[in-house]
């Protein structure tokens, strides 16, 4: 793409990372200025605003539409841009968990060298997942992790303010009191019933700021990685969850780990589920993958999780 025709749009979530997002703005402005980039910066003002802004920037002919925030911010941008191959997108990490950015080989916070790498614009195409028409770029989850996600929402549906320590507290509380429910799973390979302690369906590998629930996921292989963990006693829960940060849990006989292009899941009642951390409720789930949904900037020297 001719440099003269490039127009960059940056969508910044100022409340991401407990306000860290707002500190990105002057650094971003400095990088834009010293690189002589034709750019516009917009701040989000409410949930869902990034979807609207990304759509508007696309309609105005911007070539690059970049998010600055957490997984939720980028999820909103992806809702507007998935399947649009004429756009380059990307993420400047400013959230709390920052799980999606690991797919791209960047760290949780940018250093000067990361800004330099970002503006070199090495790009790759990555997949997107859909659950009941809701997009996810990192993953969706049922069971234990969905309950943990629900703990981060207030009764009015807004996300509670907190830190990584809050995540740990919610995990510990749910670990003690969560009760598994029966579910039916249908994939192209067959149908089975199981108890659901955790059922994660993913494009990426990392969740909740450091848990490798799907450690073999490749973000552009056209497949979903599924980690299904059946009913566990409390000691078993502790053992398995201690293995998750390194991804070694998938070798345990109580784990069903597989890849599929699609699956259908049913419960007897509505249950919580999260898509990139955003909470929803349903009793039936149709999950699929959209291959090469986005053209995105990545770090070629980083430990990225897709095929080149």
N, C-alpha and C positions, 0 to 999 in steps of 0.2 A: 504493500500500500504506500503510495506517494506521501512523504512526510507532510507536504503542503496541504493535503486533503484530510489529514487526521484532525479530528475534533474529540477531545477527551471530556467525559463527564464523570464527576466524582460524587457519589451519593454517600454522605457521612451520617452515621447514627451517633449523635452527640452523647447519648446516655449509655452507649455500649460500654461494657467493662466498668460499670459504676462510675461513668463520667470520663473514662479514659478516651473515648471517642472524640470528645471535644478538644482534647490536647493534640489530636492529629492534624487539625485544621492549619495552624501556623506552619507546621513542618511540611505539610502537603503544599501549601502556598509557596513556600521557599523552594521546594523541588520543582514545582511548575515554572516558577520564575527563572531559575538558573538553567533550566533546560529549554526555555523558550517555547513551551507547549501551549497550544491553543486549547484552553480548558475552562470549564465552568464547574463550580462547586455548589451543591445543594445539600442542606441539612434536613434530615427527616424530623417530622414533628409529632408523629403518632404511629402506632402499629399499622402496617399496610401501606404507609406512605412511600416506601422504597419501590413497591410494585408500580405505583402511579408514576413516580419520577422516572423510573427506568423505561416505562412505556412512552412517556413524553419525549425523553431524550432519543429513543429509537425513531420515533416519528419525525423528529427534527433532523435526522440524518447524522447523528453523532456516530463516529466509528468505534470509539472505546467507551464502554460504560462500566465503571469500577465502583465497587463497594468499599466502604471503610467502616468496619463494625465487626460483629460476631457472626456466628453461623446463621442466626435468624435474619440478619440484614441481608446476607448473601442469598438466603433462601427466597426472600421477597424479590430480589433482583432477578433471580433465575425464573421465577414465575412469569415474569414479563418477557424474558429473552430466550427461554428454552426452545430449541429448534431453529433459531435465527442464526444462520451460519455467516451472515454478513457483519456480525458484531464481534469485537474482541472484548472480553470481560475479564474480571480479576477481583481479588480481594486483598485489601490492606487490613491485617488482623488487629482488632481493637476490642474484642469481646472478652468474656470470662473464660469459657471453655476452649474456644478456638480449635475445635476438632477438625473442621473442614480444611483449614489451611495446611494441615499435615499432608493431605493428598498432593499438594502442589510443591512440597519440598521447602516451604518457607517456615521460619520460626514463629512463635506466638507474638513476638514484638519485633518490629523492623529496626535494624541498625542502619548506619549510613550505607554499608555495602549491600544490604538487602534492597534499599531504595534504588541503588545503581542497577542491580540485577533485574528488579521489577521493570524499570524503564527501558531495558534492552528488549523487552517484549517477545521473549521466547514463548511460543504458544503450543497448546495441545488440545485435542478434543476429548472431552470426558462425558460419561453417561449421566443420566438423571433417572431417579426412581419415581414411581407414582403409586400412591396408595389411595384408593377411592377418589382419584382425580387430583389428589394433593401431592405436590412435588416434594421430593427430598433429594438433596445433593450429597449428604453424608449417610443418613440412614433413618429408619423408622423402627420403633420398638413397642412391644407389648409385654405386659407382665411387670416384673420388678422394676425395670428401668423406666417404664411408662408411669408407674406409681411414684417413682422418685421425681420424674418431671412434673407430675401433678402437684407435688409438694412445693414447687417453685411458683405456683400461681395463686393469686388471691381469689376471693369469692367473686369479684367483679370481672375476672378473666385477665387481669393485668399481671405481668411478671413481677414477682417480689424482688426487691433489691437484696443483693447478697454477694458472697464471694465464693471462692473455691472451698473454704471451710464450711459454708452452708451446704454445698453439695455433699461433702463428707458426712455432715450431720444427717441429712435426708437419707443418704445411703444406709447409714447405721440403723436409723429408726425403722426404715422399711425392711431391712434385713431381719429384724426381730419379729415384726408383726405381719408381714405380707403373707397372704394365703393364696396358693395356686388355684387356677380355674381350668376346667377341661376345655380343650379346643380341638377342632377338626381341621386338618391341613390337606389341601389338594394341590398337587403340582403335576406337570406333564408326566412325571414318572410314577405317580400313584396317589393314593389317599391313605391317611392314617390319623388316629386319635392319640392325644397325649395330654399330660398336664403341662401348664405353662408357668414356669418360674420366670424364664426369660425367653423371648423370641424376638431376636433382632434381625432385621433385613437391611442390608447395607450396600452402598456404593463405596464408602470409605472404610477405614479400619478403626479409628479411635473415637471414643465417646467419653462424655463427662470429664474431659480434661486430661485423660491419660489411661483409659481402660480399652485395651485392644480386644474388643469383643469379636471382631471379624478380622483376624490378623492376616488372612490370605486374600483379602479383597483387592481386586485390580479395577481401577475406576473407569477403564474403557474397554473391558472385555465383553460387553454386551450381556453380562450376567449379574444377578444379585447373589450376594453371599448371605447365607442364613445360618445363624447360631441359635439353636433351639435347646434349651435346658429344661429338663423335666423336674418333677417334684423333688425337693431336697430337704433333708433335716437341717436344723440350724448348724451343726458341726460341718455338714457337707456344704452348706452355703458359704461358710467361712473359708473352707478349703478351696472351693472353686473360685471365689472372688479374689482370693489372694494370688491365684494363678493368672487371672485376667489381665493385669497390667503388662505382663510379658507375653500374653497370647498363648500360653502353654495349656490352657484349659481345654482346648479343642482335642487334645489327646486322651482326655478322660472318657470312660465308657458311658457316663451319664450325659454326654454332650452329643447332639446330632448336628453336625456341621456339613453343609452342602451348598452347591451352587445351582441356580435355576434361572430361567428367563422370566418366569411368572409363577405366582402361587395365589391360592384362595384360602382364607382362614375364616372360621366361624366359631362364635361363642354363643351360649344360650341367652346371654344378656349383654347390654352395652358395657364396654370396658374402656378405660383410658388407653390412648396410644399417642406417641409423639412422632412428629416428622421434623427432623432437625431441631428437636427440643421444643417445638410448638405443640401444645396439648390439644387433642381432639378426642371424641368418643364415638364408638360404633360397635356393632355386634358382628358384622361381616366385613371382610377386607379383601379387595381385589388389588393385588400388587403386581406391577410390571416395570419394565425398564425401557427407556428411550435411549438407544445407543448414540453416542457422539452428539449429545444435546447442546453442548456449549463449547465455544472456542475460547480458551482461558489461558492467561499468563501464568507460567510456572518457573521454578528455579531449576535449571538443568543440572546444577551442581549439588542440589539438595537430595535428600532421601525421599523422592516422590514415589507415589504408589499407583502408577499406570504404565502402560507399555508405550514405547516410542518406536 
